[in-house]
Amino acid sequence: MINAALMSIQTISALSFAISGQNSRGIIEVAALQRLHDQLHDYIGSVAYSITGACAAGKPNLHVSVTGMLNVRCERCLEPFAYKIVISSNLTPVQHALPDLMDEDDTVESIPAEDMIDVIALVEEEILLSLPIAPRHETNVCSAAGAATKREQRSAGLGQLSVLIKESNHFDANQE
């Protein structure tokens, strides 16, 4: 569900939006972000976004900010945890006739200067790009990480025992 009262614009022309210095803010329910569903534990909550257009040094620019909390699944223990989203990115609208500008500077993120861009799809894309490939709890919080540490400690203890046995066998062979 999209909170229409809090969402001012649903589609934008990236180039016109940037050149005219427009601004759009809103809140999107996580349940409305369909492409994110495979990455999430549940679809509870919402994300706030802001898109601000500007021209800097004669170049159009869109500043996209997204904040919120998503419930993702830890890849180690498979338990859910809250993942804080804080995104701030600058996108340069580029016309299809200017592919060289896209390759010019790797630090500049570009976006096609299409007629209309879906704001929800743009916000969702920024979230997808910011998510870790394998989300995990902090090591001291994750139950699977604690179990792995205990296994490592046991393995280390057994490794030390095998060294002692070898040394003992070597010592016994020298005694004879």
N, C-alpha and C positions, 0 to 999 in steps of 0.2 A: 504494500500500500504506500502510495506517495502522499506526503502531507502537502496537498495543493495550496493550503493557506500560507505555508511557509516557503513555498517554492515560487519564485517570481517568473522565471522563464524556463520553458522546457526544451526549446531548440534555439541555436544561435548560428549566425554566420560568423565564423571565427575571424575573418579578416575585417568585416564591418564592425563587429563587436570590439575588436582591439583598437581599430583606428578611431572609433567614436568614444573610446574610454568608458564603455558601459560596465555595469557591475550586476552580478546575479548571485544571490545567496539562497540557501534553502536547506531543508532537512529531508533526507531520503531514508525510508524504512529499509532495513537490511533485507527483508523479505522481497522487496522490489528488485533487488540486485541479483537477478537470475544466474548470471554467469559466475557469480561468487559461490553459489550454493555448494559446489563440489569441494570447495576449500574450507567450508565452515562446519562446525559441530551443530549449530542451530542457527535460526534466522531471526533471533531476538535482537532488538535494539535499532538504532538509527545512526546515520553519519551526517555531520554537518559539512556543507561545502560553501566555498566562495570562489567565484570566477571574476577576475577583474581584468579589463582590457586597458591597454596603454600603448603608447608609441615611445620607444626609447632609442635615441640616436637614429631616428628616422625609420626604425624597424618596428612593425607591429608585434605586440607581445600579449599573451594571455597568462596571467598568474593564477594558478589553480591551487587552492588549499582545501584539504579534507581532514577532518578530525572525527574520532569516534572510537568505540570499542567493538571488536568482533570476537565471537567465541569460536576459537579454532581448536583442532585436535592435535595433541602432542604426538609426534611421530615415534617417540620412544615408548611411552606408557599408554598411548591411545586415550588418555583422559582429556577432557576439555579444559581450556584455560582462556582467560581474557587477554586479547592481544590489542594493544593500543595503536591506533592509526593516527599518525601525524604526518601529513604529506604537504609539501610546498614545492611546486614545480612551475617552471616558466616554459611556455610553449610558444614557438614562433609560427604563425600561419604562413604557409608557403604555397604558392600557386603551382599547379602541375607543370606549367611552362618553365619553372625555375628549379629543375632537379639539382643543378650545381650548388645551389645554396644549401641544400640538405647535406651535401657531402663536405662542405667548406669547413665546418667547425663541429667536432665531435661533442663539444660541451653544450651545444645548443640542441635542445629537443624541438623537433619541428612537428607540425600538425598540418594536414592538407587544408588549404583555404577553400573548403567545399562551400556549396551554397548554404546548407544547413547541417549542423552537428547536434545530435541528441545529447543534452546536458547529462542525463542519467548515464548514458553509455560512456561519456567522457570521464565522469567521476568513477564509474565502475572500472574502467580501464586503468586509471591511475591507482586505484586500490589494488587491482590484480598485479600490477607491476611492482608494487611496494611490498607485497606479501613474501615472506621467506619461502623457499622451495620446500623445506622440511621444518615446519614450526615445532619448537620444543620448549618445554618448561626450562627454567633455570636449573642447573645441575643439582643444587641443594634442595630444590622443591620437587623434582621429578622422582616418582617412586621407582621407575625403571633404571634411572641413573644410579640411585642408591644400591639397587640390586647388582648392577654392573660393577660398581666399586667394590662391593663385598666379594663378587666372583674374582675380580682382579687381585684382591688381597689374598684370597684363598690360593689362587694360582701362584702368586708370588711366594707364599709360604711353602707350597709344594715344590716350587722351583728351588728354594733354599734347602729344603729337605733332600732333594736329589743331589745337590752339590755336596752336602754333608755326607751322604751315603757314598758318593764317588770318592771323596777325600778319605773316608774311613776305609774303603776297599783299597785305595792306593796306599794308605798307611799300613794296612794289614799285609799287603803284598811286599812292602819294604821290610817288614818285621821278620819275614821268613827267610 
